Amino acid sequence: MFKDGPHIFLVKFLHGWLPVGKLVSRYNSVKYPSACPSCDEPSEDSEHYLTCPNPERCKWHTALKTPLWHRCESVDTDPALLDLLQWDLNHWLQGTPIPTHRVPKQIAHLLHSQTTILEWDNFLLGWWSKHWTTLQLQYLQRNHIEVKHKNHGLSWSSNIIHLMWDHCYNEWITRNKARHGKDAANKAQRRLEQAHRRIRDLYDLKPKCSLQAQRHYYYPTVEDHFCRDTDASSLENWLETYQPMIMQNVRHQRTILDRRLHPIDEVFHLIRTTPPRNPTPMMASRQRTPILTTRSMTHISFPTESHPPLQHWRQQPQQQDQPPHHPTRPPQ
């Protein structure tokens, strides 16, 4: 069903960790806005990316209904279950509540059971009630349809779930194109807009930096900066170079302000009723003159001897030692 790339999507989708706007904005709200890239929704969550009302994003609704019908027909699905599935899917995608008073007659008896009411937040994740498989098996036995491996039990439900996961992944690709751009020109424009947002946020921190940092890191105004660097690559290089320095300088200036200590006279008003008295002078300590004793030291001179001549230092050649003579022992 899935390859390596969609497998990562499936793991994040099932655990609720898709990088939608509401989630990634917690890391950096300037770099990653929380709004939907296709509509005016201020907070994009995992449910909104599937139910976005944008016309381009709604195309997957029709693309899901037709294959879902054919897939259910191929595995001998109960028509009442299929009608309930599609009827509830339409209301969930349109964002309207289920009108229980307008339930079709063929599926009215299914909605009376609490276990068959669809909750699409869990239904798309594959958390189906076991009552679905029970109703499907009863339909097969009641109509004398041969029970096969694919038309009942977990195989029947997983066959339908995999189809919905495929379409959810395709919708995620469409959403990413709306966020990051479809072609090269659109992607470059998205990068430029993101760099402008990040740089404007850093220029808001300019008054909090030291004067030396303001002269070295910033241009006079943010508009002068955009006139100097017009492409996204130059702006991103400036961000990678100076953003850590600016943030460190802001933290340093904040620490200086937090640790500034005021004199105690500014905090408490001291009232003195009597003038202070002069302190009593301390007694001068006696100065002891050190006793210096000079001792005459006799200079001892050692006689110097002349070095022996050079030939005395030469080593005489040693005679080679003769091997010891051992007398031959007489034979016994």
N, C-alpha and C positions, 0 to 999 in steps of 0.2 A: 504493500500500500504506500508506504512512505520510504524515502531515501534518507541520506544522512542529514540534509538541510531541514526537511519537514519534520524529522524526528525531534530536533531541538524545539521546533515550534510546538509539537504535540506535548512534550514534557512541560513546557511553560504554560501551555493552554490548560492542561488538566490540573495544574497546581495553582493557577491564578497568578502567574508571574509574567504574563506578557508585558513587554515594555510599552504600555499605553501611556497617554499623557498624564493621567492622574498619578501613576506610579513613578515615572522617571522625573517628574517635576519636583519630587522630594529631594532628589540629589542636587539638582541645579535648576531652579525655576526660570533663570534667564536663558540658559542654553537649551533647555528642554521645556517648552511651554506645555501647559496642561490642557489647552483647548483642542478641540477636534480639528484636524486639518481640512475637513470637507464641509463643515457646517459651523453654526454659531454656538455650539455646545461648549460651555466654559470648562467642563471637566469631562475628559474622555476616559471611560472605564472599559472593562472587558465586555460588558453587555452592549455598550453604545457602539463599539466598533462593528458589531453585527447588525445593529438596528439603526444605523445612521440614515436619516431621510434624504440625503443627497441623491439626485437621480443616477449619478454614475455608480454610487455605492449600492443602490437598490437593485441593480441588475442581477445580483447573485440570488435574489429571492426567486425570480423566475427560473434561473438556471438550476436551482435546487429542487423545485417542485416537480418538474417533468422527470428527471432521473429518479427521484424518490418514488414516484408512482410506478415507473417501470421496474424498479428494483423490488418493490413490494409485490407486484404482480408476478414476478419471476419466481418468488419463493412462496407462493400460495398464501399470502397474508389475508387474514380475515377482513372483508370489506368494511365492517364496522370499525375495526381498529385503524384501518387506513383512512377512513373519513375523519375519525377523531384526531389522527395525527396531522392531517393536512388542515383541518378546520382550526385546530389550536395553533398550528404554526403560522397561519395567516394573521391571527390576532396578535400573536407575540411579535412578529416582525413589524406590524403596523403600530405597535405600542398601545393597543386598546385592550381593555379588560374583556374577559370571556363573558359574553351575555348568556347566562345559564337559562334564561327564559326563552331564548331562541335556538335552543339546541335541537339539531335534527332528530327525528324520531328514531332513526336506526342506531343512534349512539347515545340516546338519552339514558338508557339503562346502564351504560358504562360510567356516566358521570356521577351516579348515585354512590358509587364506591369511592372512598377517599384514596384508595391505592392507585386508581387509574387517572386521577387528575394530573395533568402534565404541569410540571414546573421546569420550564425550559432552561433555567440556570443550571439545573442538574441533569436535565435530559440530554443536552448537547454534550455533556461531559461523559455520557455513557452510564449514568446511574439510573438504570431502569428498574422499575418494580418487578418483582417476580410474578406478579399477577398478570403481566402482559404475556409471558410465555405460557401461563396456565390457560388464559383465554384463547391463545393461538392453538394450543394442543386440543382444547375442547372443540374448536371449530373444525379442525382436521378430522377428528373422530366422529363428529356429528354429521359431516358431509361425506364420510367414507373416502377421504383422500389419503393416499398412501403417505405414511409418516417417513420422511427422509431425514438425512443429516442436515440439510440446509433449510428446511421449512419449519423447524421447531427448536425450542431450547435456546442455548447460548449461541449457536451458529446462526440461527435466524435473526436474533437481536443484534449480534455483532456485525452481521452483514449490512444492516441498515445504519448502524452507528458509524462504520467506516466510511460510508458514502457521505454522511453529514460532516465528518471530520475533513474529508477531502475538500468540500466546498468552503468550510471555515478557513482552511489554509489558503485557498484561492482568494478569499475576501481579505485575508491578512496581507497578501501580496498587493492587492489593489489599494489597501489603506497605506502601505509603506510608500507606494508610488505617489500618493497624494501628499504624503509628509515630506519626502526627500526629492521628489521630482521624477518625471517619466523618462526624459531624455537628458542629454548632456547639458544643453542650455538651461533647462529647468533646474537641474541639480546644481549648476553653478550659481543660479539666482538664489536658491535656498541656502547655499553655503554663505553667500554674501549677506543675506538677511540675518542669518544666525551670528555672523561675525559682527555686524553692526549692533545687534542687541547686546552682545557681550562687551563690546568696547564702550557703548554708552553707559553700561552699568559700572565699568571701571572709572569712567570720568565723573560719575556721581561720588566716587570716593576720593576725588582729588583734593577737596578741602581738608580731609582727614589725614593727608600725608604731610610730611615735613616739607619745608620750602626747597631744600636741596632735591628731594625726590620729585617735587613738582617741576623743577627746571630740567631734570635729567630724563624723566620717564614720559612726560606728557607734552603734547603740542599746546599752543595757546587755547584753542577750542577744539571740540570734537569735529566740527565741520572742517576745520583746517586739516585735521587728521585724515578725514575721508577724501579730501581733495588731493592730499599727498599720496595716499595709498588707495588705489581705486579697485584693485582686484582682491578676490577672497584669499589668495595665497599669501599676499603681503600682510594682510590684516591678521591672518592666523599665525604667521611667523612673529608678528609683534606681540600677539597674545601669549604665545608660548615662551617668549623671552622675558617680557616685563610683567605679566600677571603674577607670577610667584613673588617677584620683588615688591610689587605694589602691595600685595596682601601681607607680606611680612612687615613692610614699613607701617601699614595701618595698625597691625597688631602691636608693633613696638611703640607707636605713638599712644595707643590706648593704654598700654602698660605704664608709660610715663605719667599719664594723667591720673591713673588710678593710684599710683604710689607717691604722688605729690603730697608733701607734708606741710601744713601751715604752722607758723609760729604760735606758741601758746598764748601770746598776748592778743592774737586775733580771735582766739577761741574763748578765753576767759579774761574778764576785766579785773586786773589786780588792784586792790585798794590797800594802801599803806597808811596806817594811822600815825606811826612814829617814824622818824627818819632812821635809817640803818646806822648802827654804831660801827666805828672803825674796828676792825679785828685786832686783837692783841698780837703784837709782833712776836715772833718766835725767838727763843734764845739762840744766840749765835753759838754754834758748837765750837769746841776747842779744836784748834788746828795743831796737829802733831807734826813736828818736823821729823822727817825720817832720818835715822842715824845711818850715815853713809860711812862705810869702812873701806879703806883702800888697802889692798894687800899687794905688796910687790911680788911679782912673779918672776922667777929666774928663767932666763931664756936658756933652754937646753939645746945645745947643738950636737948633732950626731955626726960622727966622722963619715966622710964619704969615701968609698972605695972605688978605684977605677975598675971598669969592666974588663973582664979577661979578653985577651985577643980573640980575633974572629976564629982563628984555627982551633982554639980550645973548645969552641961551640960545635965544631964539626964532629959528627959522630964517626968514630973509628969503625971501619968495616968489621963486622962480626965474622968470626970464623965459623964455618959450617960444622955443626956438631956431627961427630962420627956416630954411626949407629952402635949401640952397645953390643959387645961381643959375648955371646952366650956359648959356653962350652957344650959340645955335643954330649948328650947323655949316653952312656954305654947301654947297649941293648941288654935287656934282662933275660 
